[in-house]
């Protein structure tokens, strides 16, 4: 028998409590194809590794929409993101499950209590493969060390989960990209959102947070971003006064960037291939 504990997204108190109360538990990470979701998944994978929880792998949910008329799969949220992420993080991709109306209706009716999932042709094969691999891994695989064996009380596990994260936060560079309609916005002070990207540490850039821009007030944006730990701003244009305030806060400013997706901007900057033009703001 298997006990499945469905925790909320992220690395909050719930998964930590599971690790403390069930020290031989395994982790199974569920994601969706969007980059923003996978940024949280990377943190969850690192969290499991820090506290010594063995990872079964990753399941990609909502991996495309199966058309009820023709049976064709439409990649609504993109394709291949979870597979690439799993390869980079060195974990198994156990299954990719599509958006399927019959699967959703089956779950709403009570799941296995109202019929076997093998009656669902679009998902049954992927679920069978996932279940077989989970059973094999948990039956034959080496179980993670219990908390006591590694000197791990509940407080120790909490410290192990939190301390490395703080160290990583201190080392990680956070870049801010002014964003509008998903692309870098040419006018720093008038963008609708800011996309914060974890960069550096030799790893793949990942979206950390997408936040609404605060009200436009003189000098507010530079201080607000500095308080969020931003080390670099890559923008299309920025006024001289804002650049001066950033400099006083120790934040580097890069102007003249083209209107690309935030992750593309940061990747190209790190690779040295970002083509910069003139500062789009002349005041």
C-alpha positions, 0 to 999 in steps of 0.5 A, a space after each residue: 500500500 502507498 500513502 500519497 500526501 499531496 502538498 501545496 506548491 513550493 517548499 513551505 511547512 507542509 513538505 518539511 513536516 512530512 520529512 520530519 514525521 515520515 523520514 523514509 518518505 519519497 518525493 514526487 514532484 509535479 509541474 506544468 510546462 510553463 517556465 514560471 512553474 518550473 522555477 518553483 519545481 527546481 527549488 523543490 528538487 533542491 529542497 528534497 536533496 538538502 533534507 535527504 529525501 529520495 526523489 522518485 522523479 518529475 511528472 509533467 501535468 497539463 502537457 498539451 490539450 487533446 482535441 476531443 474531435 480529432 485527437 490531435 495534441 495541442 501544446 498550449 503551454 509549450 513543449 519539452 520544458 519539463 524534459 529539459 529541466 529534468 535532464 538539467 536537474 538530473 531527475 527522472 521524467 516519469 510521465 507527461 499527462 495531457 489536458 483531457 476532459 475524460 480524465 478530468 471528469 473521471 477524477 471529478 467522479 471519484 477517480 478509481 472508485 468510479 472506474 479504472 483509469 485504463 478506460 481513459 486511452 489518452 492517459 492510461 499508458 502514461 499512468 501505467 508506465 509511471 506506476 510501474 516505475 514508482 513501484 520498482 524504485 520504491 521496492 528496490 531502491 535505497 531508502 533515504 537515511 532516517 533523520 536520526 541516522 544523520 543527526 537529524 531531529 526535526 529542528 535539524 531538518 528545518 535548519 538544513 532546509 533553511 540555511 543552504 537556501 539563505 546561502 544560495 540567496 546570498 550568492 545568487 544574482 537577481 536581475 530585474 527586467 521591466 516587462 510589458 506583454 511578456 517582453 522587455 519594455 523599452 520604458 523602464 518607468 512605465 512598464 506594467 510588471 517586473 520579471 525577476 530572474 535568478 542568474 549566475 552561479 553557473 546555472 540556467 537562469 530561472 524566473 524567480 518572480 513576476 510582480 506588478 510595478 508599484 505606482 510611478 513616483 520619483 525615485 521609488 522604483 530603484 529603491 523598491 527593486 534594491 529592497 528585493 535584492 536585485 543586483 542588475 537591471 537590464 532595460 531598454 531605456 532609463 533616465 539619468 536620475 534613476 540610474 544615479 539612484 541605482 548606482 547609490 544602491 549598488 545596482 548595475 544598470 544595462 540600457 539599450 536592450 531589445 524587446 525580448 522575453 526576460 529569460 532570453 534577455 538574461 541568457 544572451 547577456 550571460 553569453 555575451 551575445 545581447 545586442 545593446 542599442 542606444 538608451 531609449 530614454 533621454 531624460 
